[in-house]
């Protein structure tokens, strides 16, 4: 095991996820030797704090990754496409929060509680899954391993912070403007529900396709039967997911609660009669996935309903990326 401090870069340090990455690195006491904050020219010069030290965001360039061991990327598709290969050429391990590399056959897609071993086969880039996929994978893993999953139907209830600062700005501007004409997009988000971008003739949104494909890759099950509907809500943070599944084996609810309770990264909150169940507000600021409202679905054999929540900026993005970095650092996965 490697305990030596490493040099870290955060690409997109000025964004919501980038700032949260910096915070999580400090909270988890990640062994940092030096840290470099990178972003576009627009954010360059911004000052952030790490362990009581002021750090200045630098404009990203081709030479930014010299002497950097791990780079956490959260700066958009174009930056990942252009700069991840440059970082890899500098012998830097890239952990990318964007969608571009996720389904690349040579790039592992990792949720540390679910498939940490996949990180060991990286060739320079490790992908961070979509925020909604991460919390779903954590909640499903103990059920998948112990009872099997035959079919899965998921409906997401996602906060607008999943769209980044521009999403929050859109919601806030609409709340301040009674006619809701300000901002981009055909539909307002304030007091409304909207869908993610839909470009496929199938009618599935980009987000729905991500979740289906990514979960299959993480679980190494290309035949997993899954259907997803993703919805944006006018709330500031946190994602909820309604999950209906059919297991391969018979289960008792108490046995299922037991495997969930024992699984790393899960908080079981399942006493709804006493109003104990997962909420996005209770998940705020936490790294665990909260699972509850476990109910037998009597319309099918081996049917189950469950409700899960998580902080989409932390476990859904920043914390998951830092956990991957911890695997790379402790297992010394720097040679590729």
Secondary structure, DSSP 4 states (H G I P E B T S, - for coil): -----EEEEEETTTSHHHHHHHHHHHHTT--EEEEEEEE-TTTTT-EEEETTEEEEPEEP-TTTTTT-SEEEE-S-HHHHHHHHHHHHHTT-EEEE-SSTTTT-TTSEEE-HHHHGGGGGG-SSEEEEPPHHHHHHHHHHHHHHHHH-EEEEEEEEEEEGGGG-HHHHHHHHHHHT-TT--SSSSSS--TTSEEE--B--TT--BHHHHHHHHHHHHHHT-TT--EEEEEEEES-SS-EEEEEEEEESS---HHHHHHHHHHSTTEEE-EEGGGTEE--HHHHTT--SEEEEEEEEETTSTTEEEEEEEE-TTIIIIIHHHHHHHHHHHHTT----
